[in-house]
Amino acid sequence: MENEIIVGAMFASFIIFLFLGIPVAWVLGGVGVLFAGVGYFADIYLDTMTGLDFLTLGLVVNRVFKIMDNWVLVALPMFIFMGLMLDESGIAERLMKSMQELFGKVRGGLAITVTCIGIILAASTGIIGASVVLLGLLSLQPMLQQGYNKQLAVGTVAASGCLGILIPPSIMLVIMADQLALSVGDLFMGAVFPGLLLGALYIIYILVYGLVKPENTPLSQDRRDLELHVLWDVAKAVMPAVLLIFAVLGSIFAGMATPTEASGVGALGATLLAAFYRNLNIKVFFEVCKATFNTTAYIFAIFLGATCFALVLRELGGDEIIEGMLTGLPFGPYGIVMVILGFVFLLGFILDWIEITLIVLPLLAPVVSALGLDVPGYGVIDNPDLVWFVMLVAMTLQTSFLTPPVGFALFYLKGVCPPEIKLMDIYKGVVPFIILQLIGLSIVAFWPTIVTWLPSVAYN
């Protein structure tokens, strides 16, 4: 009973310090050290047998070395560099100009263009902040000038820019694979169809919205007929990004390169594309490197804090307490999975995906592995139950970028919005897309083969 109280106090302290505005890496490490002391003195003075002493913290050093010696995580800075450099290459601007004419005669065509570009950027960059800001700068003003509903415009930009956290090469999937000892290739291949499914749901919603409320999605006055040269312009704009995606993901899926090696190919390819379009110079290269270092340092600082936090939590019996609470639920295996996803969805309102991935996911994964879900793996996927579950969590974490008060995409977008768009417009605009994300999550939950089919085909 004492251990349960200490574990509960540990989680409560984490949330309180986070709301006080203290950087999350310091909160994780600090709370871990604090409750190592709480557990130690509880053993001495209360005879609680928490099983925790100060020597436990010495294990953190060993875990830190294991993190720094992990070659899979080398892919993180490489994929971050690739995404940031692609944003500097000017590919998105060319896509916007050419694809506007492709959907010029479709109501909501400009919003569909934004969604398609979001999918392409997701498969070639994966940097949420950069994608949301770039799409906002390129499309919000044209959509408002054309007479689009403000809420539809901002919702489309925010949701489309967030696809990069799911569609490979996703840095979130790299971290998840590392934390749960899964194959990065399995997660990358498993995420392809769920990511495209979300993109398709967004496009269907925009088309239906245009039919129901045509006054909110007016056609462009200067639209042109769809001619062969328009298709050629689109092909020229899309081809560089497609080739880069093929070089990175194709080499992984074909088994020609590890994710770490492919990330280096992607970083080099993005640099060459920026040079080809004459957008590369010393200043740009320096700024991209600096931004890569900052983002990587931020993630790895949280890694170190989460390592300390998770170790102390386990020594206090937190994983056993959580497992006992979940397995004691009277809902059956799939009902327990739904409860877990609901819990992750609620956490997304107050926590970033990195904290959830590093702290919560490793605690929940063993419970799911023991449920015996019998997800089809076709005899070639290692631990298909866990691969499917991780993909459900990844899709749920999509919502964490759009749900207030910590929806980072909302604040990225607000920073580049025209003054006539208020924060409440953004909140209202993302609600339909959050619902669409939950619909996509439900589809993948009911049909696990959406996740497991492609990896099985690749291995066969």
N, C-alpha and C positions, 0 to 999 in steps of 0.2 A: 504493500500500500504506500509506503514511504517513497519507493522508487517511482511510482505512478505520479505522485504529487510533484517530485523533483522534475520528472520529464515534462509534465504539464507546465510547471513554472519556467522551464527552459524555453519551451515554444512561446509562451506568453512574453517572456523577456525579449526574445528575438523580435516579435511583432512590435512591441512597445518601443524598443530602441530604433527600429526601422522607421517608425512614424515620427520619431524625434529628429529625423533627418541625418542621422549618422550614416556614413558610407557603408554599404552592405558587407563589404569584405571585412571591415573592422568589427561590425556587429557580429558576424559569424565567428570570427576568431576570438573576439572578446567574450562573447557569451559562452563559447566552448571552454575557455580558460576559467572563467568565473564559476561555471558549474562543475568543472573538475575540482575546484576548491570546495564547493558546496558538498559534492559527493564524498570527498575525502574527510571533511570535518563531521559529516553525518555519520560516517563509519566510526569515527573515534568517539563522538559524544552521544550519539543516539543508537549505536549498535544496529544500524540498518542493513549492513552487509551489501552495500551498493556495488562492491567489487571494483572500486575506482580509487586509484591513488595517483600521486604526482608523477610516478614513473610512467603512467599511461601516456602522458603527454610526450614522452620520449619517442613513442611510436609514430608521432606526427612527423618527426624528422625523416624517418624511413619512408613514410608515405609520400612526403614531398619529393624525395629523390626518385621515387618510382614515377611520379607525375612528370618530372623533368626528363626522365629517361625513356619516356613513352614516345615511340616514333609516330604513332597514329596522330598524336596531338600536334606534330609538326605541320600537319595539313591545315590547322586553324589559321596561322598567320598567312600562309600561302593563299588560301581561299579568300581571306579578308583583303589581301593585297590585290588579288584578281578582281574582286568586285569593285573596289575603289578605283582601280586603274581603268576598268571598263566604263565606269561613270564619267571618267575624264576623256574617254576616247571619242565621245560624240555619237555613239551608236543610237542611243535613245532618241536624240533629236531627229536623226534621219528616219528612224522607224515612225515617229509621230507624223512627220511631213508626208511620208509615202502612204501610210495606212489610213490616214484621214480620207483620202480619195477612194480607197478600197471600200470603205463602209459609208461613203458619203450619202447614199440614197436610202439608208436604213435609219429608222427612228432610233435614237440612242446610239448612232454609229460612232460618235466621238467617245462615248463612254465605253463602248465595245473595244474601240482602238486602245484606250487606256488599259483595259483588262488584258488584251492580247500582249501589249508591250510589258505589262506586269508579269505575265507568264514567262515571256522571253527573258526579262531581266532576272526573274527568280531562278531560271535554269542556268544563268550565266554569272550572276553576282551573289545573290543570297544575303546581301547586306540591307537589312530592313530600313534603317534610317536613311541611307543613301537613296534607296529605291523610292520611298515615300516622298522625300524632298524633291527628287528629280521629277517624278510624275506630277507632283503638285505644281512645280515651277513651269513645266511644259504644258499642262492641260487645263488647270483650273481657270485661268483667265480666258482662254478660248471658249471653254464650255459656258462660262457666265456670259460672255459677249454674245454667244449664239442663243442664249435664252434658256439654258438648262436650269432645272430646279437645283438650288444650292445644296440641299441635303443629298440628292442623288449624286451630284458632282463630287462632293467631299467624301461620301461613303465609298464611291467607286475607287477613288484614288487611294484611300486608306487601306481598303481591303485588298486591292490588287497589289499594292506595295508590300503587303505582309506575306504574300505567297512564297517569298524566298526563304522563309524559315522552315518550310516543309519540302518544297520541290528541290531535289538535289542539284548541285552540291550544297547541302545545308550544313552550316557549322553546328547547328543544334543536333543534327543526327550524328555528326562526328563525336560530339561530347557524349551523347546517349550511348553510342556504341562502346566508347571507352569505359563509361561508368558501369555498364552491364555486361562487359566482355562479349559483346555481339559483333558480328561481321559488319563493317561499314558498308560493304557492297550489298549485303542483304537489306540493310535499312535504306540505302539509296534506291535500289530497285523496287523495294516495297512501297516507297513514297511516290513513285512516278504517277500511278493511276489515281491515288487519293488527291494529289496535288492538281492534276488535270481535271479531276471531278469537281473540285472547288471552283476552278476557273470556269468550267462549263456551267455550273450553277449560277455564277455571277452573270455570265452572258445571257442565260435564259431569263433570269430575273430582269435584266435591263431591257430585253426584247419585249417581255410581257408588260413591263412598266410603260414602255413606249406606246404599246397598243392601247393600254387602259387610260393613260394620261398623255396623249400626244402633245398637248400644249406645254408640257414640261420637258419634252425632248424634241425641239424643233429641228427641222432639217437646215443645213447650211445653205445660205443664199447663193454662194458661189460654187456649189458642188458641180462636178463635171461627170460626164458619162464614163462608165467603166470601160476603158479601152486597153489594148494590149500593152501600151507603154506604161500604164499605171501598174499592171501586174509585174512588168519588168522592173519598175522602180522599187516595188515592194520586195521582189526577189533579191535585188542588189542590196537593199537595206538589211534584210533578214539573214542573208547568207553568211556574213562574217560571224554573227553570234551563233548561228547553227553549227558552223564548222568548229567553233571553239567548244560548244557544248558537246559535240560529237567527239572531239579530241579528248576531253576530260572524262565525260561519263562513258563514252564508248570504250575507252581503254580500260576503265574499271570493270564494266559489265562483261567485256570480252576476256578478262583475266590477263590482259597484257601489262597492266600496271597496277600497283597498289594505290589506294587513295592518297597516300603521301606523295608518291611519284607523280600521280595525275595532277595533284594540286600545284606542283612545280611547273608542269606543262601549262596549266591554266594561267598561272602568274606570268609566265613568259609570253604566252599567246596574247593576253590582254595588253601587255607592254608593246608588243609588235603591232597590234591593232591601233593603239594610241599613236604610235610613231607613223603608221601608214596614213592615218587621217590627219597627220601633222598637228596633233594636239599634245605631243610629248616634248617637254623641255626639262631643264635641270630643276626649275621651280616646281613644276608639276610632280616630277619624280620624288623630290624631297618631301612635298606635302603629303603624297600618298604613303611614303614610307613612315612619316611621322604619325599619320592617322592610323596606319597599321599597327605601329608600336603601341599607341595609346589604347586601341581597342583590345589588342592581345594582352597587354598588361592588366587591363580592367578585368578581363575574363580569368586570367591566371591568378590574380589577387583573390578573386572570389573562389577559385579552385582551392587555394591554400586555406582560406577561412573556412570553407565548407568541409575540408578534410578534418580540421580540428573539431568542428561542430559535430560532424557525423560520428567521429571516433568516440567522443565523450558521450554522445547520445546512445551509441551501441553499448558502451561499457555500463551505462546506467540501466540497460535493459529496455531501451526505447523501441528497438525493432521487435522484441518479443511482445511488448505491450501492444504495439500497433497490429501485429499479426494476430494476437488473441482477440482484439476488438473486431477485426474484419472477418476472421473465420467464424466468429460467434454470431454473425448476422444470419437471420433465417431466410436468406434470399436465394440460395443456390449459387453455383460458380459464376454464372453470367450476371446474376443480380449483384454480386459483390463487385464485379468489374464495373458495372454501371454506377454503383455507389462511389467507387474510387474515382471514376471520371467526373462525377458530380463534385467531389471534393476538390479535384484538380481545377475544375472550372471555377469554383468559388475562390480558390487560392489565387487564380489569375487576376482577380480584382485588386489584390493587394501586393502580390509578389511578381517579380520579373521571371521570365522563363528559365534564366540561368539558375536562380535559387531553387526553383521547383525541380529542375533537372538534376542538380547536384545533391540536394538534400532529400527531397520527397521520393523521387523515382527509385533510388537504390533501396529505400525502405519498403516500397510497395512491390517491387519486382519479384522478390522471393515468395510473397504471398500468392501472386498470380501464377508463378511457375508450379506451385503446389496444388492449384485448384483442379488440374486435369481437364483443361478446356477442350482438348482434342481438336485444335485448329489444324486443317490440312496442310502438311508440309511436303507432301509428295515424295517423302523419303529422302529428300536432298537438302532441306533447310534445317540447320541446327536450331533447336528450340523455337519452332514456329509460333507457339503460344505467346512467347515473349516478344517476338518480332511484331506480331499483330497488335499486342497490347501497347508496345512502344509507339506504334503508328497511331493508335487511338489517342494516346497521351499527347503526341506531337500535334495532332489535329485539334485537340482540346486547347493546347497552349497557343494555337493561332488566335484564339479569342482573347488571350491575355494582352495582346497588342492593341485591341480595340475597346476593351472594357475599362471604364473609368473606375477609380481615380488614377491608376498607374498604367493606363494604356499608352505606351510610348509612341505609337503611331499617331495618336491624337495630338500629342504635343509637337512631334516632328512636323505634322501637317499645319498646325496652328501657326508655326513659325514662318511659313511661306504663304499663308492664305492672304487674299486681298482683304482690306479692312472691313468690307461689308459682310464678311463671313464671321459669325460669332462662334464662340466655343460650344454653345448650345446647338447650333446648326450641325456641328461636327458630331456631337453626341447623338442627336436624332438621326443623322445620316448613316451612322455605322450600325444602328439597330437591325435593319433588315439583313445586313451582311453577317452579323453575328448569328442571326437565326439560320441563314443559309449555311454557315459553318457547322451549326449543330445538326442540320439536316444531312450534310455530307458525312458528319461523324456517325450519325445513325445508320446511314447506308453502309459504310465500311464496317460498322459493328455487326450488322446482320449478314453481311457477305464478306467473310474474312478472305476469300480467294482474291478479292480486289488487291489485297496486299501480297499474298503469297504466290500468286500465279506467275508473275514475271520472274522472281528469283528462281522458281523451280524450272521454268523454261530455259533460263540462262544456264543453269547447271546441267540440264539434260542436253 
